[in-house]
């Protein structure tokens, strides 16, 4: 057997526990078929009768006959949640942020994934260049959805150039297969000045709009440029005038999409509106915030949630100081929220600290790429108060650690105050100011 999948744990009172499956056992096959990954496994056990081949930790093999309800789970958690090795990216995109990382960071930060399975499990965006026909067929057969696609350009020659991959130009053919199979999709464009903006952006949006509403959304985000671009493709940052042009193109196609499909389809990330000095779109323009993880509508949603929580506050005369940490991009928005809080809580002194990104470079302005070291250095000698509020986007998803490997414990010890982690919503921001507790 090529694949064997080690059991990490067994759920109490589950079918697996009843059958004597234990931690350390290996699952070898279902119905005499090898299991490639988690999707094979979930698909294969979705029957009322299955035969499960298990190798015990002592080497003995068991063939278990299982009768159960259709789609009833066996209660097994595997050591590798994907049940297979992660597929790395073979492209050399001109805008890749991983290539712009400084040296000396933890190894996992330099890993470039382009694994279609992570698109379904974690919402990752993939280029489709790493997929064989059998991978596409499997997605269609299993009806895995949604699939999140890094498009960037639909012009075949331009996409090959941007991804540095001569096979990257078939993107529309692959998207069409998912469209015809009714597999929901979301798209992403990382916009590079003078490369895929202007008429090329119009072409990309227009081409992809033909796949709506099966392709449910398309986000347009500006390229991130760190200070570590030596030897990389020469790219320039977008200016305010550029941001206005991008928004105008996107809003033009939003009107077309609404007329044809009843959805806005294409969305500009918050950065464009901030750089252009324009108001964020109203909430219903975001189609349910389907592209939130790409920074599309984050500020509008936060403002809406803040307003809802704010209206329920009576206010009082409590007196203390708190500090809020933010990147350059969101600074003005948080200054306004602090001002609003002071209307109802005039004796709370709220410091909003704009942290400059020295770690990656000053052109990186988002809060999620701030490091513990930069924050501590720039807070030195400044009044902090009883609590420091930071966004959960600064920390690793599954571990309390910053991008520079500083742990949350070390961060808190350095500041000698309570650290409150704001979970990216307006209500949590309010709780951080008035002294609520983090929900564990």
Buried (B, 14 or more C-beta within 10 A) or exposed (E): EEBBBBBEEBEEEBBBBEBEBBEEBBBBBBEEEBBBBBBBBBBBBEBEEBEBBBBBEEEEEBEBEBEBEEEBBBBBEBEEEBBBEEBEBBBBBBBBBEBBBEEEBEEEEEEBBBBBBBBBBBEBBBBBBBBEEEBBEBBBEBEBBBBBBBBBBBBBEBBBBBBBBEEBBBBBEBBEBBBEBEBBBBBBBBBBBEBBBBEBBBBBBEBBBEBBBBBBBBBBBBBBBBBBBEEBBEBEEBEEEBBBBBBEBBBEBBEBBBEEEEBBBBBBBBBBBBBBEBEBBEEEBBBEBBBBBBBBBBBBBBBBBBEEBBEEBEBEEEEEBBBBBBBBBBBEBBBEBBEEBBEBBEEBBBBBBBBBBBBBBEBBBBBBBBBBBBBBEBBEEEEBBEBBBBBBBBBBEEEBBBBBBBBBEBBBEBBEBBBBBBBBBBBBBBBBBBBEEBEE
